Amino acid sequence: MGILVQKFGGTSVASVEKMKEVCNIIEKYKKEGNDLVVVVSAMGRKGDPYATDTLINLCTNVNKKPKKRELDLIMSCGEIISGTILTSMLEARHMPAVFLTGMQAGILTTKIFSNSKIKEINPTRIYRELDEGKIVVIAGFQGATEDGEITTLGRGGSDTSAVAIGKALGCETVQIYTDVDGIMTADPRIEPSAKILDSCDYEEVFQMAEKGAKVIHPRAVELAKSGDIVLEIKNTLNPTCKGTRIGLTRGVTSNYEDFKSRFMTAVAHKDNIAQVKVKSSEELFSKILNEMELKHINLDMINFFTEEKAFALDQNNISLVEEILKKYSVEYEIKKHCAKVTLIGSKITETPGVIAKVVRALSKAGITLLQSSDSYTCLTCLVKEEDMIETVHTIHEEFSD
């Protein structure tokens, strides 16, 4: 049937019991005749013994500022631990398997420790192991430079690993297994009426990931689109659930007309945001923006007015921004404890009156809209952090079918 890449996240491999469920899924697809490449994350999440954050703490507990090279080495151990355990379990169930680190799998990266980019993948070793009838288990989140330095790919790196491997192998589908039944119209922890989406296109999911929805890493979505790969988001503990399929180039959805008529895809949210307002000329503000770019400060929702410029950014970057603003002696105002709530859908731009409808709904709910911005597929509202959950409720209810 061809090669299928399956990626299992940290919650899917958090314990031996959960890994048994992973083995059941792998066995099912193997019996169907697929050649399988399985990409794994580290075991569990923050606080678990072999989770990435736990491994980082082993270094930071003895040195507050360890070198990123050494951090990459210890972080890479998480996926090696989960991968070798899973491979051993598959072997114990009489399913021939082999485990490969990122370097052994041929993943070549840039030399940017803790946030490397994949330059290319040489799949020769993977093909050789598959030809021998083995299930190939690969450590996600990692690779190596040309001179053999171990690197990691940053948060969400295992998603990126899986899709990049799928692209290198010419796969049509990559499955991403997690602890939810699929992508939902909002975070179900704060929006009880959130529904599972049958399908999405790449741009919608990319915007969801960028705007705070913890579905799949944006880099992985970009890779999938460039490789014309369909992504399936599935639940390890509920594998018979259809889940969400991303990408429409091969008729992903059985009801394409419903997909095309859908207005709202999802409502995403992100807290820990600050709003900055600056009074300056456009010429001076351009210099300020250039300096922020040099310091790798990401800005969002930039609005230009005659006498004032406004933008939003991660609150953790406030001190750096203030240093720059003081350097240029401009008058500015910073509002902390804000949040971004984003309405995402492919028909937003072509539909008149969307912002008016949002403003009316928020006003009726007693929520102050601090700022807004829109693009082809999304409309983002900046609100006080204390109003974030109510804003998600309000917008989700206003645009639900």
N, C-alpha and C positions, 0 to 999 in steps of 0.2 A: 504493500500500500504506500510505500515511500517513507521518508523520514519525518518524524513528529518530534518537535521540541516541547518539553513540559517543564515549567518552572514552578518550584514549590517554595513559598515564602516562609519566613521565620516561624509563624504560628503553625504552619503545616508540619514542620519538622521539630517542634518544640520539645517533644518527648518520644520515647520509644513507642508508646501506645499510638501516638498520632502518626509516627512513621509507618506503623502497620497499615494504617488507612492509605498512606501514600503508596506502599507496596501493592495494595489491592488495586489501586487505580492503574499503576504501571503494568501489573500483570494482565489486567483487562485489555489494555491497548496493545500489549505485546501479543496476546492470543489472537487479536484481530489482524495480526500480520504487519504491524508497524515496526519500523526500526526506530528505537527510542533514544533520544538524548535528553537527559534529565539535569536541569540546572537547579542548584539548591542555595538557599540563604543560610545564614548562621542560625543556630537553634534558639528559638524564642525571641523575646524582646527584653527591653531594659529591666534589669534585676535578675534575669535568668543567668545561670552559671556561665554559659558559653556564648551569651548574646554579645553583639559587637560593643555596646556601651560598657559591658562588664569587662571585656578584654582591654578596652581603652583605659578604664579605671586602674587596672593593674599597673599601668605605666604612670598615669598622672598621680597616683597615690605616693609614688616615690620621687617624682619629678614633675612639678607643675607645668613645665613647658618642654615636654619631650620632643625630639626631632620627628618631623612628619615621616621620614623614612622608616624609623623604628615603629612608629604607630601603624604604618601600613603593614609592616611585617606581622605585628601581633594581631591586627584586625583580620588579616587574611586567614588566620588560624580558625576563625569561627566557621567559615564555610568548609574548611578542610575537615574539621571535626564532624560536622553534620554529614558531609559527603561520604566519608569513610564508614561511618556507622550505617548509613542507608545502603551503601554498596554491600557491606557485610550482611545486612538483613536480606537483601535480594539474593545473594549467593546461598544463604542458609535455606532459602525457599526454592533452590534449584533453578534460579534464573541467572545465567552467566552475566556478570557485570564487571565493570572496571571504573575506578575513580581517577579523574584527572584534575590537577590544579589548573588555574587559568593559563599559566605558562605552558604546562604540558599539553593543553588543548590548543595551543598555537595563537593565543590572544596577545597581540602586540599593542602596547599602549604608549602614550606620551609619558614624559618623565615629570609629571606634575603630581607629586605625592598627595594622597588623600582625595584627589579630584581629577584623576587621569581620564583621558579620552582614548577610545579604541581607535587605533590607526588602521589595523587590518587584522584579519584572522586567517591563519593557514590551517585548513581543516584536514590536512593529510593524516594526522594521528587519529582524529575522530573517525574518518572513513575507514582506516585500517581496523580499528576496534569493532566498528559496525559490521564490516565484512566478515569478521570472525564470529558474528552472531551475538555479540555482547550488547548489553544495555550500557550506554556511556553516561556516567554521572560526572558532572563538571561543577567545580566551585564557581558560584557566581560572584560578582562584585570585585573581581580581581583579574590581573593580567601581569605582564612583565615588559620591561623596556628592551631595546635591542641589546643592551649590555647586561641583561639578566637581573635588573633591579625589580623587586616585587612591588606592584602598585595596586591601589584600590580606586574604584570608579566613583566614589561619592555616594551620597544617599540615593537609594533606588537603583543602585548599580547592578543588582542581580536581574532586575527587569531588563536593563540595557544589555547585560551579558546574554540573556536568553534570546532576545530579538536579534542581536548582532550575530549570534551563532546560527539562528534560523536563517538569516539572510545569507550568510556564508555558505550554508548547506543547500540553499535554494528551496527552502520549505514554503509551503502555501499557508500553513497554520502554525501558530505558537500558542500554547495554552498556558495561562497564568493562574495558578491555584493559590487561593487565599482563604480567609475565614468568613467570607460573605458570599451570598448567592449570585452576586453580580454587581454591576454599577447601578447605583440608585439615583433617583431624581434629587435627593438631598441626603445628608448624613442622617441615618435613621435614629441615631442617639439623640438628636435634637429636633427632628421632624418626623413624628409618628406616622404621618400619612405618606411618607416617601415610598415610591414604587420601584421595582426592578425594571431596568431598561432592557428590552429585547435586543436592541442594536443601537450603535452610534457610528458616526463617521469619525475619521481621524482628527479633524479640526476641533470637533466638539469635545472629544476626550482630552486633546492637548490643552484646550482652554480650561477644562475642569481641573486637570492636574496643576496647571500654572496658577489657577485662582484658589487653590487650597484643598481641593478634594483629593483625599489620599487613595487614589485608584491605581494609577500606574505612572511611572516616571515619564516626564515629557520627552526626554531623550529617546526612550524606548518607543514612544508613539511616532516620533519623527523617523526613526529607523524602520518601523513597520510600514509606514507610508512609502518611504523611498524604496523598500523592497517588495511592495505590493503584497504584504503579509497580513492575513486575517488574524486578529488576536481574539482569543476566547478567555474571558474572565470567569473562573469557576470556583466552586467551594469544595475544598478537600473533604469536609465532613458531610457534604451533600452532593456527591459527584453526579447523581442522576439529574440534578437541576440543570436546565439548559444554559443558565448563566447569561452573560452579555457578550455579543460578538461585535468587534470593532473593525470597520472597513467594509465598503460596499461594492468593491470592484468585482467580486465574484457572486453577486446576488446573495449577500449575507442574510438579509432578512426575508422571511417568507411573505411579509406584507409590506411591500415597498411603498405602496400608496399611503398607508398609515404613517410610515416613517416620514415621507415627504410633506405630509400635511401637519405633522407635529410642530407646535410652536416652541414650547419649552422642553429642553432636554434635561436640564438640571439647575439647581441653585447651589453654588459653592460658597464657602466662607473661609476667611482667614483672619485671625486676630493678631495681636501684638504689632499693630500698625500705627504709625504716626503721620500726622498731616503737617506739612510745612508750607507757610505762606511767606513769600519774599517780595519786598518792594525794591525794584531795581529796573534799570533800562534793559532792553533785550540784549544789547551788546555785552553788558556786564554779566547778565544772567547766563549768556552763552559760555563765558569764561568759567563761571561757577559750575555749569554742567560738565564742561570739559575736565575740570579738576576732579569732580565726583566720579567721572568715568575712569580716570587714571587710578583712582583708589578703589575701583571695582564696587562702587555703591550703586545698587539697582534702584531706579526710580520708577514709579508707576503713576498713572492718572495725572499726567502733567497738563495743567490748564494755563493758558496765557491770557492775561487781561491787560488792559492798557497800563495800569500802574502796579499790578500785582501778578505774581506767578505762584501757582500752587501745585504741590505734588505730594504723593504718598510714598512711604518707604518702610522697610522693616525697622521697628523701634530700636533694635540692637545697634543700628548704624547712626543713631542720633548724635553721639559725641563726635564722630568723624565729620558729620555734616555741619555741626556747630563750629568746629574748628575752621572749616572752609568759609562759612558765612561771616565769621568774625574777621577772618583774614581780609575779606573784601569790604568790611565795614558797612554792610547793608542792614537795613531794618528787616527783622524777620519775626515770625511767630510760630511756635511749635505746639501742636495739640497732640498729646500722647493718649494712649489707651483708646485707640480707634480700631475699627475692623472693616474689612471689605466683604461685601456680599454681592455675588455676581450671578445674574440671570444669563444662562447659556442656551442658545438655540440657533439653528441655521437660518431662521427666517426673521431674526431681529431687525436687521438693517432695512429689509424691504417692507416691513410692517410699520405704517405711520402710527404715531400716538403712544408708543411703548413707554417712553420716559414720562409722559403726562400721566399715564395709568399708574406707573410706579410711584410718582410723587403724590398722587391722590391717595393711593393705598397707604403709603407711609404716614402721610399727614393725618389720615383717619385713625391710624394706630398710635398717634402721638409721638412718632419717631422723626427726629430732625435729620434731614439729608445734608451732610456737610459738603459733599462734592460728588460728581458723577463723571463717568467717561464711558464711551462705547466704541465697539469695533464691529467687524462684519458679523461675528457670531456671539457677541456678549455685551451686556450692559452692567457696569460695576458701580455700586453705591458705597460711598464711604459714610459710615455712621459711628456713633460712640460704641465702644466695646460692650457696654452694658445693654445696648439695644440690639446686639448682633443676633441673638437667638430669635427675638421677636421679628426682626427684619426678615430672617430666613422664613419663618412661619408666614408672614404677610405676603411676601413675593411668591412663595410656593403655592399658597392658596389662590392668589390672584390669577396665576397663569396655569394652574392645573387644568387638565381637560375635564 
